[in-house]
Amino acid sequence: MNKTKRLTQTMDYKTKQARWVRKMLLLYWMIIAVHFIVQLGSYLFLDYHASPYEFYVGTLIVPTLIMSGSNLLAELAHFKLNRYSFAILFMASTVICWMIIRLNYDIRIIPALCLLPIFSSILFFNRRLIWLSFVLQVVVFFLLLAADGSFRSYLSDFDIVAIPTFLIMSTFIALIIQASGRDLLVDLYKTKRAQQELMISNAIISKMSMTDGLTKLYNHLSFQNFYEKALEYAEQGAIIHLALVDIDNFKKINDTYGHQFGDKILEGISQIITEQITANDIAARYGGEEFAILMFEHTFEEAYQIVENIRREVEKMTFQEKLQIVSVTVSIGLKSYTEEMNKDKDVFFQQADDYLYQAKRSGKNKIVALNHIA
């Protein structure tokens, strides 16, 4: 069960990661689109020193195709090559960022765009991704520096030292943020787990306080609460029946065979009651050998059939004590709620109890209901 739970948690985590990867890819598409629009607007409406061919081919179309191709490759990796999707994602972001930097290096703030892959990698709480992003930025920076003379001529000696230093400092900041975020997630997980354990413990304690430890049926106190609520429903027109079930000669059984044997009988009868009642009904161990059953939304005939099934199943049940086979029976009083009982709520229970004792006095192993004895 724990293995299944861990597998489910892992799948949920991967699903959430996949959502973030999808969001990052969408962000990169937006960056490509915004860059395209800004470059085109700058050329059309500002003083732009480039021929139409140089601009449309060298500055607009080819770089846009390269950036779009990189992001498209990351999209395909996300759907087809999950194992490499993160690496390809950050490679694509590096290509996009440095392509924009290369085209706009006359804007002094634009090199800061290379921090986007580094800080994006924090989202996935993976130190390797942060270091991968850092290495990619440094490698591309020095490649541009060596291969692109115009880019090199634009940078001062201070820029050549400051940009890698800035990348290193930013990477360590990203690592600190990632570490603190991971610690926070661990603390949140521990807190959530503690809350779940507390909820489970409270649920267990609540159930234990409501049920009888031996029979697993509701206990006397719980039945009283259900009984009061049932009467409220009855006053509003709900159909309710109350059955009181008592084990015949139970004291004699305890005296003859001992209380442990008596406990077996109680467990067996409670199991029969649980099997015969419906999901809407409520059964409780009302006293030592007495059970109470509240039945809802049944006709009288249906309620009677339920308790008759209980009586018959108990009658067929046998218990072995050493070399002896012991059988037991139950007597049952069954009463339906009527409007006349609104004036005195105790009448409902008292009449069911009277029927029970009438069944006892008239020979036991019987059901008495509405003065009908069976």
Rosetta blueprint (number, residue, H / E / L):
1 M L
2 N H
3 K H
4 T H
5 K H
6 R H
7 L H
8 T H
9 Q H
10 T H
11 M H
12 D H
13 Y H
14 K H
15 T H
16 K H
17 Q H
18 A H
19 R H
20 W H
21 V H
22 R H
23 K H
24 M H
25 L H
26 L H
27 L H
28 Y H
29 W H
30 M H
31 I H
32 I H
33 A H
34 V H
35 H H
36 F H
37 I H
38 V H
39 Q H
40 L H
41 G H
42 S H
43 Y H
44 L H
45 F H
46 L L
47 D L
48 Y L
49 H L
50 A L
51 S L
52 P H
53 Y H
54 E H
55 F H
56 Y H
57 V H
58 G H
59 T H
60 L H
61 I H
62 V H
63 P H
64 T H
65 L H
66 I H
67 M H
68 S H
69 G H
70 S H
71 N H
72 L H
73 L H
74 A H
75 E H
76 L H
77 A H
78 H H
79 F H
80 K H
81 L L
82 N H
83 R H
84 Y H
85 S H
86 F H
87 A H
88 I H
89 L H
90 F H
91 M H
92 A H
93 S H
94 T H
95 V H
96 I H
97 C H
98 W H
99 M H
100 I H
101 I H
102 R H
103 L H
104 N L
105 Y L
106 D L
107 I L
108 R L
109 I L
110 I H
111 P H
112 A H
113 L H
114 C H
115 L H
116 L H
117 P H
118 I H
119 F H
120 S H
121 S H
122 I H
123 L H
124 F H
125 F L
126 N L
127 R H
128 R H
129 L H
130 I H
131 W H
132 L H
133 S H
134 F H
135 V H
136 L H
137 Q H
138 V H
139 V H
140 V H
141 F H
142 F H
143 L H
144 L H
145 L H
146 A H
147 A H
148 D L
149 G H
150 S H
151 F H
152 R H
153 S H
154 Y H
155 L L
156 S L
157 D H
158 F H
159 D H
160 I H
161 V H
162 A H
163 I H
164 P H
165 T H
166 F H
167 L H
168 I H
169 M H
170 S H
171 T H
172 F H
173 I H
174 A H
175 L H
176 I H
177 I H
178 Q H
179 A H
180 S H
181 G H
182 R H
183 D H
184 L H
185 L H
186 V H
187 D H
188 L H
189 Y H
190 K H
191 T H
192 K H
193 R H
194 A H
195 Q H
196 Q H
197 E H
198 L H
199 M H
200 I H
201 S H
202 N H
203 A H
204 I H
205 I H
206 S H
207 K H
208 M H
209 S H
210 M H
211 T E
212 D L
213 G L
214 L L
215 T L
216 K L
217 L L
218 Y E
219 N L
220 H H
221 L H
222 S H
223 F H
224 Q H
225 N H
226 F H
227 Y H
228 E H
229 K H
230 A H
231 L H
232 E H
233 Y H
234 A H
235 E H
236 Q L
237 G L
238 A L
239 I L
240 I E
241 H E
242 L E
243 A E
244 L E
245 V E
246 D E
247 I E
248 D L
249 N L
250 F H
251 K H
252 K H
253 I H
254 N H
255 D H
256 T H
257 Y H
258 G L
259 H H
260 Q H
261 F H
262 G H
263 D H
264 K H
265 I H
266 L H
267 E H
268 G H
269 I H
270 S H
271 Q H
272 I H
273 I H
274 T H
275 E H
276 Q H
277 I L
278 T L
279 A L
280 N L
281 D L
282 I E
283 A E
284 A E
285 R E
286 Y L
287 G L
288 G L
289 E L
290 E E
291 F E
292 A E
293 I E
294 L E
295 M E
296 F E
297 E L
298 H L
299 T L
300 F H
301 E H
302 E H
303 A H
304 Y H
305 Q H
306 I H
307 V H
308 E H
309 N H
310 I H
311 R H
312 R H
313 E H
314 V H
315 E H
316 K H
317 M L
318 T E
319 F E
320 Q E
321 E E
322 K L
323 L L
324 Q E
325 I E
326 V E
327 S E
328 V L
329 T L
330 V E
331 S E
332 I E
333 G E
334 L E
335 K E
336 S E
337 Y L
338 T L
339 E H
340 E H
341 M H
342 N H
343 K H
344 D L
345 K L
346 D H
347 V H
348 F H
349 F H
350 Q H
351 Q H
352 A H
353 D H
354 D H
355 Y H
356 L H
357 Y H
358 Q H
359 A H
360 K H
361 R H
362 S L
363 G L
364 K L
365 N L
366 K L
367 I E
368 V E
369 A E
370 L L
371 N L
372 H E
373 I E
374 A L
